[in-house]
Amino acid sequence: MMIKVVVPISGGKDSQVCAKLAVEAHGPDAVAGLFCDTQFEHPLTYEHIDRIADLYHIQIHKICAGSVEEQIKKYKKFPGGNARFCTYNLKIAASRDWYLQKAGSKGFEVWIGVRSGESSARKKRYANRTEDELMPMHEFMPKNYPKTLERLNVMARLPILDWGTQEVFDYLDGEENPLYKEGFGRVGCFPCLAAGDKHKELAFGFDETGAKHLAIARSLEPIVGRSVFTSKGGQLRNDSGQRDCFEGCALCAI
């Protein structure tokens, strides 16, 4: 059977719900997942990607366009704010190229786990959108996806746009990534280096993987010229003894 739906899979709850919904709507043979590996994920997430494939009997294609560490070395900065270069290069651009390659003559729908309740900006942006609506990929992300995809019949759908967080967990009924039960509100890079310091601290102190990723982040600080921790509190809690490792952090001591 031809693929009708492609679901970008992160290992998180929202994309998993999209995969489960797509299989219920079209059957497993018509659904494929796409996992863009940043090489900065937790082993439990990698295991969960395979578990999703087994749970819903779908193939999940795995692609890798490089690593978070390589991206930080290239740009000489940590991701944050509007500088989400790792997301763009390792996920958005990588998936775009995959869609262009795989579209063929019939195209497919891309079911994306975006929920309007996650932020006021999303609520405003998608105020006039519906869960059953198909939209061109370039309308979903105007700066990131070309109009060529629409001509190839690759269209976006936001099937859980109006879902709440508890509704997502209820629907998954315990099948979600086990990291959620460990207190992580979001799953993806471990941690997302563009996130707040409390999230970073939770991940860095969680286990051996967290410690390994902290060591990687610390090794990048001399290249970036600042601490991986961005808040004054985060720096005070974590950067004692690190002052000589990188330039540009003296302001946190004022």
HUSUL-V978321 format. One record per residue. N is the residue number from 1. RES is the residue in three letters. PSI is psi in whole degrees, -180 to 180 (999 if undefined). Layout:
BEGIN
N_RES_PSI, N_RES_PSI
END
This chain:
BEGIN
1_MET_143, 2_MET_144, 3_ILE_126, 4_LYS_-30, 5_VAL_132, 6_VAL_131, 7_VAL_117, 8_PRO_116, 9_ILE_126, 10_SER_-17, 11_GLY_-5, 12_GLY_172, 13_LYS_-39, 14_ASP_-43, 15_SER_-31, 16_GLN_-41, 17_VAL_-42, 18_CYS_-41, 19_ALA_-43, 20_LYS_-43, 21_LEU_-42, 22_ALA_-40, 23_VAL_-40, 24_GLU_-33, 25_ALA_-37, 26_HIS_-10, 27_GLY_152, 28_PRO_-31, 29_ASP_-19, 30_ALA_3, 31_VAL_138, 32_ALA_147, 33_GLY_159, 34_LEU_115, 35_PHE_120, 36_CYS_110, 37_ASP_122, 38_THR_-4, 39_GLN_24, 40_PHE_28, 41_GLU_165, 42_HIS_146, 43_PRO_-34, 44_LEU_-31, 45_THR_-44, 46_TYR_-42, 47_GLU_-37, 48_HIS_-33, 49_ILE_-46, 50_ASP_-34, 51_ARG_-39, 52_ILE_-43, 53_ALA_-42, 54_ASP_-41, 55_LEU_-43, 56_TYR_3, 57_HIS_44, 58_ILE_159, 59_GLN_132, 60_ILE_114, 61_HIS_135, 62_LYS_124, 63_ILE_156, 64_CYS_122, 65_ALA_17, 66_GLY_-168, 67_SER_160, 68_VAL_-42, 69_GLU_-44, 70_GLU_-38, 71_GLN_-42, 72_ILE_-39, 73_LYS_-39, 74_LYS_-47, 75_TYR_-12, 76_LYS_41, 77_LYS_157, 78_PHE_149, 79_PRO_149, 80_GLY_155, 81_GLY_-124, 82_ASN_-2, 83_ALA_69, 84_ARG_50, 85_PHE_-32, 86_CYS_-43, 87_THR_-45, 88_TYR_-53, 89_ASN_-39, 90_LEU_-20, 91_LYS_-59, 92_ILE_-54, 93_ALA_-39, 94_ALA_-43, 95_SER_-39, 96_ARG_-49, 97_ASP_-37, 98_TRP_-43, 99_TYR_-44, 100_LEU_-38, 101_GLN_-37, 102_LYS_-5, 103_ALA_-41, 104_GLY_-149, 105_SER_-20, 106_LYS_-26, 107_GLY_-164, 108_PHE_167, 109_GLU_145, 110_VAL_112, 111_TRP_116, 112_ILE_132, 113_GLY_60, 114_VAL_134, 115_ARG_131, 116_SER_-25, 117_GLY_-4, 118_GLU_-23, 119_SER_158, 120_SER_-33, 121_ALA_-43, 122_ARG_-39, 123_LYS_-41, 124_LYS_-43, 125_ARG_-38, 126_TYR_23, 127_ALA_-33, 128_ASN_13, 129_ARG_155, 130_THR_162, 131_GLU_-25, 132_ASP_-4, 133_GLU_140, 134_LEU_135, 135_MET_151, 136_PRO_146, 137_MET_-34, 138_HIS_-16, 139_GLU_-32, 140_PHE_-47, 141_MET_90, 142_PRO_-35, 143_LYS_-7, 144_ASN_-24, 145_TYR_135, 146_PRO_158, 147_LYS_-16, 148_THR_-35, 149_LEU_-38, 150_GLU_-41, 151_ARG_-25, 152_LEU_7, 153_ASN_32, 154_VAL_112, 155_MET_151, 156_ALA_147, 157_ARG_143, 158_LEU_80, 159_PRO_-13, 160_ILE_30, 161_LEU_-39, 162_ASP_12, 163_TRP_148, 164_GLY_166, 165_THR_-46, 166_GLN_-35, 167_GLU_-38, 168_VAL_-49, 169_PHE_-38, 170_ASP_-41, 171_TYR_-36, 172_LEU_-24, 173_ASP_48, 174_GLY_0, 175_GLU_1, 176_GLU_168, 177_ASN_129, 178_PRO_-16, 179_LEU_-26, 180_TYR_-38, 181_LYS_-14, 182_GLU_5, 183_GLY_6, 184_PHE_122, 185_GLY_-26, 186_ARG_151, 187_VAL_135, 188_GLY_-129, 189_CYS_146, 190_PHE_90, 191_PRO_173, 192_CYS_120, 193_LEU_-5, 194_ALA_-3, 195_ALA_178, 196_GLY_165, 197_ASP_-33, 198_LYS_-40, 199_HIS_-43, 200_LYS_-45, 201_GLU_-41, 202_LEU_-44, 203_ALA_-47, 204_PHE_-31, 205_GLY_7, 206_PHE_-49, 207_ASP_-165, 208_GLU_-36, 209_THR_-43, 210_GLY_-43, 211_ALA_-40, 212_LYS_-43, 213_HIS_-32, 214_LEU_-42, 215_ALA_-39, 216_ILE_-47, 217_ALA_-43, 218_ARG_-37, 219_SER_-21, 220_LEU_-15, 221_GLU_-41, 222_PRO_-30, 223_ILE_-42, 224_VAL_-36, 225_GLY_15, 226_ARG_170, 227_SER_152, 228_VAL_-20, 229_PHE_130, 230_THR_-24, 231_SER_157, 232_LYS_-43, 233_GLY_-43, 234_GLY_-39, 235_GLN_-41, 236_LEU_-37, 237_ARG_-30, 238_ASN_-17, 239_ASP_10, 240_SER_125, 241_GLY_-2, 242_GLN_-1, 243_ARG_-33, 244_ASP_0, 245_CYS_-19, 246_PHE_156, 247_GLU_161, 248_GLY_1, 249_CYS_1, 250_ALA_-26, 251_LEU_-27, 252_CYS_-15, 253_ALA_-5, 254_ILE_999
END
